[in-house]
Amino acid sequence: MPDAMADSWFLDSVPCGIVACDNRGRVVRANAFFRTLCGVSADQPLQSFHHYLTRPSRVILNAQVLPLLQRAGQVREATLDVQGTGGPVPVLLNGDCDGAGGYVFSLFPAADRRQHERELLLARKELNQSRDYLELAEKLASVGHWHNELATGRTFWSPEIFRIAGLDPESPAPLMSDVASLYHEDDRRMVSSVMETAIRTGEAFSFASRIVRPGSGEVRHVECSGICETDVHGTVIGLFGVFRDNTDAVQFQADLAASESRYRLLADHSNDIITIFDVAGTISYMSPAISKILGYDPDDMIGRHVRDVVHPDDFASVQAAYRGYIAGRQWDDAPRIRYRALHKDGHYIWAEANPTVILGDDHRVAAIQDVVRDISRQKATEDALARASVEANAAADAKAQFLATMSHELRTPLTSIIGFSGLLRDLLSGQDDLRRHALRIQTAGQVLLGLINDILDHSKLEAGQLELDLAPASVAEVVAETVDLLQMQADAKGLYIDIQGVDDLPSPVLIDDGRLRQILLNLIGNAVKFTVSGGVTVTAAYLPGGAGRLKFSVRDTGPGISEAGQKALFQRFSQVDLDTHDGSGGTGLGLSICRQLVELMHGTIGVTSQPGEGAEFWFDLALPDAATEAAGAADHQPGRLLVVDDQDAVADLLVTLLRRHGHVVDVARNGYDAVEACRRSVYDLILMDINMPVMDGFTASRAIRDSSPLNRDVPILALTAAGGSARQQACLASGMNALLLKPVNPATLSDAVALWLSSAPREAGTAAAMAGRTSAHLERDEFAHSARDAQSPLNAQSNEGTRT
């Protein structure tokens, strides 16, 4: 191709306008792009360069472009408008002097240039973004990439490799010859060998090694993989690869291996069987302990089913327990599963399993890890304890039944002894000798009653069955009533009993007044018993800052108690011999029971004494105020009463005591006779014994409530030698209203009858007057406990010779 034609072809292929002008500004040559831009055909002659510009652009050309060309020899990116076929076309003009006074211009359409620049900027932005994403991805994966030119030894590192190596990313990458120094000295020979082989063969390579970070000396575990870069002849000219920081994974594997080793060691040396089986029950691991416990070889158990070692009678419950554990998903609360496990020699032992679930990748239960322990000895001990418990409960029941029977059999005759001796004493006015004999009989009966009460209370306290019956009560009244019971004994010895402070106490307080009376009777009774001259002072006052704690004190002028004697006072079956004139003893339970009662009421009890200076017994209790309705004075109007008791002596005593208050009294010898009497006559109140032949008191009370139109609502008071909440509940359940404990104190009997006769408006002899009597305030049912303890604590009255 001729040179002219070659030049023309080259200029026409350039994507911009090319124009050559002489020194007068005439266009001597223009390429095809320029002609197309300005609308000049190939056969049209070319004119001056000014001709192809708009008028404003001509001014710019003459004023700015040409002077700059003449002065500097070139101009770059001048903005002009060319007269195109469709109107002005903005162009960017570059100009150079041709050395002969002419010029060469290149014209780029501005729109194309701006589009190109925008595309270039967008490409650069995308490239930078890709680099950022690559850098972020490498950082997240702890993976960097590198490139090495073998000819120059120059190395390129991505920022992540700098971080892995512990170097500043802004610092230059080391030469390949210097990279070797980063590797652990024990790994350098291996790394060098791998790289030399790759360069020689051109094959891909990979290795794991350690690097040592400069400065800190920290060792990092890394993995390197790479490929070789070759020229057209297949000669390796460079290396490209990735570098991964694998330290965390290596450490995890090391920790896991150590953990597995420890657990394997524990499993191999554990006294318990450790096993793993899938949800179908197929065993995949068994620890060596099975040899010692069940006699099997651990390897022989692999692949067997767990049912092979479970007693057939236990397998269903064991399977249900495991299934329930898995289905319940309460995996932190694993059950303890007990079953009989089969020993290799054919006998069974008791085992206890404690399972733990093993979850798969899908978070479903993949297997069960079980720890199985031999509990044969424990099970034998538990069985023995269970048998002993049954035997102990049976013995306790027998003891309770015996005590209840003895209580009934002893209290019933005591009712006659104490009651009739009291009547005799009252009837023998003016006959001092006979009155004294009657008093001795009554006192002896009360002493015997005290012994019985001590034994029963001790048994209840020992069994944890003694319950408090809290109700509103007046402390002043309880103290006064207690002193009244002992005043006759004090008078007989010429002693005073002085009460101080009780009138200033608030009333009422919430307390078991019967138990308070029992404690006071014991302490005051002992004081009267051991005091020869002088007397006894009883005080009650709130402790300063005691948050409602009331302190009771019983101080006497007796012989006092030694320090050694004081230590034994509140122990069971202990008696302190004070060398008194009588020398009669007691159970040795009185003060022990007092201590337990005080502690049951969250109080404390103690004694202060010196030999020859008397003694002061004290106790304090928390007694909160209690609001209660003021009970009106008991109505002592006479009424028609029915006494039901199979013991003639008891019935006669009750009739005598009741008739003294003007009551009309009928007697029935058993429950059947009582029911028949209630069908014939209307009664204002019934006193009902419990244990009777033919028909007992419970059955009779229910029959009266169910089938006696005349007495369906009459108050029925139980007479029983057995107390306690269970007996009280049984009485109430049968239709009775309250409970009186034998032996009945005359004053207690009178007050109880008067209270119930006054509990509702009545007209003697009419059943309608009794309507609503059963629904009277239930507080009166609690009278049973007050009545019980009004006389039961007489255990302390005449046990002269020992403090109990």
Secondary structure as GFF3:
##gff-version 3
##sequence-region A 1 804
A	DSSP	alpha_helix	3	13	.	.	.	ID=ss1
A	DSSP	beta_strand	17	21	.	.	.	ID=ss2
A	DSSP	beta_strand	27	30	.	.	.	ID=ss3
A	DSSP	alpha_helix	32	38	.	.	.	ID=ss4
A	DSSP	three_ten_helix	49	52	.	.	.	ID=ss5
A	DSSP	alpha_helix	55	60	.	.	.	ID=ss6
A	DSSP	pi_helix	61	65	.	.	.	ID=ss7
A	DSSP	alpha_helix	66	72	.	.	.	ID=ss8
A	DSSP	beta_strand	74	84	.	.	.	ID=ss9
A	DSSP	beta_strand	87	97	.	.	.	ID=ss10
A	DSSP	beta_strand	103	109	.	.	.	ID=ss11
A	DSSP	alpha_helix	110	141	.	.	.	ID=ss12
A	DSSP	beta_strand	143	149	.	.	.	ID=ss13
A	DSSP	beta_strand	155	157	.	.	.	ID=ss14
A	DSSP	alpha_helix	159	165	.	.	.	ID=ss15
A	DSSP	alpha_helix	176	179	.	.	.	ID=ss16
A	DSSP	three_ten_helix	180	182	.	.	.	ID=ss17
A	DSSP	alpha_helix	188	201	.	.	.	ID=ss18
A	DSSP	beta_strand	205	212	.	.	.	ID=ss19
A	DSSP	beta_strand	219	230	.	.	.	ID=ss20
A	DSSP	beta_strand	236	245	.	.	.	ID=ss21
A	DSSP	alpha_helix	247	269	.	.	.	ID=ss22
A	DSSP	beta_strand	273	278	.	.	.	ID=ss23
A	DSSP	beta_strand	283	286	.	.	.	ID=ss24
A	DSSP	alpha_helix	289	294	.	.	.	ID=ss25
A	DSSP	alpha_helix	298	301	.	.	.	ID=ss26
A	DSSP	three_ten_helix	306	309	.	.	.	ID=ss27
A	DSSP	alpha_helix	312	328	.	.	.	ID=ss28
A	DSSP	beta_strand	337	342	.	.	.	ID=ss29
A	DSSP	beta_strand	348	359	.	.	.	ID=ss30
A	DSSP	beta_strand	365	374	.	.	.	ID=ss31
A	DSSP	alpha_helix	376	427	.	.	.	ID=ss32
A	DSSP	alpha_helix	432	463	.	.	.	ID=ss33
A	DSSP	beta_strand	471	473	.	.	.	ID=ss34
A	DSSP	alpha_helix	475	492	.	.	.	ID=ss35
A	DSSP	beta_strand	496	500	.	.	.	ID=ss36
A	DSSP	three_ten_helix	502	504	.	.	.	ID=ss37
A	DSSP	beta_strand	509	511	.	.	.	ID=ss38
A	DSSP	alpha_helix	513	530	.	.	.	ID=ss39
A	DSSP	beta_strand	535	542	.	.	.	ID=ss40
A	DSSP	beta_strand	549	556	.	.	.	ID=ss41
A	DSSP	alpha_helix	563	568	.	.	.	ID=ss42
A	DSSP	beta_strand	576	577	.	.	.	ID=ss43
A	DSSP	alpha_helix	590	600	.	.	.	ID=ss44
A	DSSP	beta_strand	604	609	.	.	.	ID=ss45
A	DSSP	beta_strand	615	622	.	.	.	ID=ss46
A	DSSP	beta_strand	640	644	.	.	.	ID=ss47
A	DSSP	alpha_helix	648	659	.	.	.	ID=ss48
A	DSSP	beta_strand	664	668	.	.	.	ID=ss49
A	DSSP	alpha_helix	671	680	.	.	.	ID=ss50
A	DSSP	beta_strand	685	689	.	.	.	ID=ss51
A	DSSP	alpha_helix	697	707	.	.	.	ID=ss52
A	DSSP	beta_strand	716	720	.	.	.	ID=ss53
A	DSSP	alpha_helix	725	733	.	.	.	ID=ss54
A	DSSP	beta_strand	738	741	.	.	.	ID=ss55
A	DSSP	alpha_helix	746	757	.	.	.	ID=ss56
A	DSSP	three_ten_helix	767	770	.	.	.	ID=ss57
A	DSSP	three_ten_helix	773	775	.	.	.	ID=ss58
A	DSSP	three_ten_helix	778	782	.	.	.	ID=ss59
A	DSSP	alpha_helix	783	791	.	.	.	ID=ss60
A	DSSP	three_ten_helix	792	796	.	.	.	ID=ss61
A	DSSP	beta_strand	802	803	.	.	.	ID=ss62
###
